[in-house]
Amino acid sequence: MSLCCVLIFEDSYAVFSYHPIFKVKCYVKEKLEDAIWWNSTLFLSTSIDIKAVFPLNDKIDQVVLASFDLVRYGSNPEEGGEDTGLDPIPELKPKSPVNLVDIVGNK
């Protein structure tokens, strides 16, 4: 069970931990289209990306799963691009609206 929550504002969002005290883990100035918590992971959909966000201790890690802007993930770290380590190259984000849903039960 995650001990975090997310508050979504018009043009940004904030991830909070609420145990043992309520505090901000991160504040991101990015407009969200949809968000869902599943298995201690926050899945986010923006106008450009679909991301999996992992709030761990005092650090937030994320992986971009799909994006409209695939060019930025093809940069070479030796040429000054960001080194993404073992992060997968994202898939192309669908052009139609994306809704994140949770399916409960197996019926």
Phi and psi in degrees as a GROMACS rama.xvg file:
@    title "Ramachandran Plot"
@    xaxis  label "Phi"
@    yaxis  label "Psi"
@TYPE xy
-78.3789  140.829  SER-2
-104.767  34.3615  LEU-3
-128.472  160.248  CYS-4
-142.66  164.306  CYS-5
-125.072  137.558  VAL-6
-112.263  126.385  LEU-7
-107.319  126.788  ILE-8
-107.973  178.31  PHE-9
-59.4139  -40.671  GLU-10
-126.809  16.0031  ASP-11
-164.014  176.441  SER-12
-149.165  159.073  TYR-13
-134.998  137.508  ALA-14
-104.045  130.354  VAL-15
-119.454  146.48  PHE-16
-99.4426  147.534  SER-17
-125.882  12.0947  TYR-18
-144.668  127.837  HIS-19
-81.0363  -18.6568  PRO-20
-130.791  157.284  ILE-21
-81.5733  118.154  PHE-22
-150.527  155.901  LYS-23
-76.6171  127.339  VAL-24
-90.9323  -38.4485  LYS-25
-161.712  153.385  CYS-26
-127.303  126.967  TYR-27
-124.367  124.213  VAL-28
-85.2396  82.9039  LYS-29
-154.12  129.8  GLU-30
-78.5115  130.283  LYS-31
-100.08  144.317  LEU-32
-94.9007  -32.0448  GLU-33
-160.883  156.38  ASP-34
-154.584  148.599  ALA-35
-154.339  138.473  ILE-36
-89.7702  135.665  TRP-37
-150.821  122.732  TRP-38
53.4992  49.2132  ASN-39
64.2561  20.2817  SER-40
-124.444  136.502  THR-41
-99.4759  116.705  LEU-42
-97.0096  129.319  PHE-43
-123.386  143.314  LEU-44
-123.235  124.627  SER-45
-114.396  -177.935  THR-46
-67.4198  -18.9958  SER-47
-111.985  -40.6288  ILE-48
-125.659  159.767  ASP-49
-118.561  124.761  ILE-50
-126.788  154.082  LYS-51
-110.306  123.501  ALA-52
-113.03  131.746  VAL-53
-117.438  100.453  PHE-54
-81.3165  105.179  PRO-55
-119.799  123.318  LEU-56
49.3201  -122.763  ASN-57
-102.929  24.2482  ASP-58
-132.299  145.492  LYS-59
-117.522  119.564  ILE-60
-107.184  151.429  ASP-61
-144.882  154.5  GLN-62
-130.505  128.922  VAL-63
-83.1235  121.081  VAL-64
-90.9274  -35.4894  LEU-65
-150.321  150.718  ALA-66
-155.814  149.886  SER-67
-77.8821  -26.6508  PHE-68
-102.952  70.7551  ASP-69
-72.7704  -17.4821  LEU-70
-60.3886  -38.7097  VAL-71
-67.9968  -15.3799  ARG-72
-95.0608  0.265681  TYR-73
-101.591  9.25366  GLY-74
-73.479  152.526  SER-75
-94.3345  122.111  ASN-76
-57.3984  -30.4161  PRO-77
-70.8745  -19.7679  GLU-78
-99.1271  20.3387  GLU-79
93.0143  1.22245  GLY-80
-75.2039  165.87  GLY-81
-75.2291  133.902  GLU-82
-83.797  114.422  ASP-83
-93.6533  4.40108  THR-84
58.7356  -121.579  GLY-85
-93.8659  7.2819  LEU-86
-61.417  135.914  ASP-87
-71.5389  155.556  PRO-88
-74.9434  126.175  ILE-89
-67.6589  158.046  PRO-90
-79.9251  165.509  GLU-91
-72.916  128.711  LEU-92
-70.8174  137.57  LYS-93
-60.3577  147.079  PRO-94
-75.9499  -26.4599  LYS-95
-79.1619  162.236  SER-96
-57.5597  144.842  PRO-97
-113.173  127.08  VAL-98
-112.821  130.856  ASN-99
-93.0784  126.683  LEU-100
-130.44  157.398  VAL-101
-114.981  133.524  ASP-102
-107.456  121.275  ILE-103
-108.321  131.702  VAL-104
85.8068  173.779  GLY-105
-122.391  22.4381  ASN-106
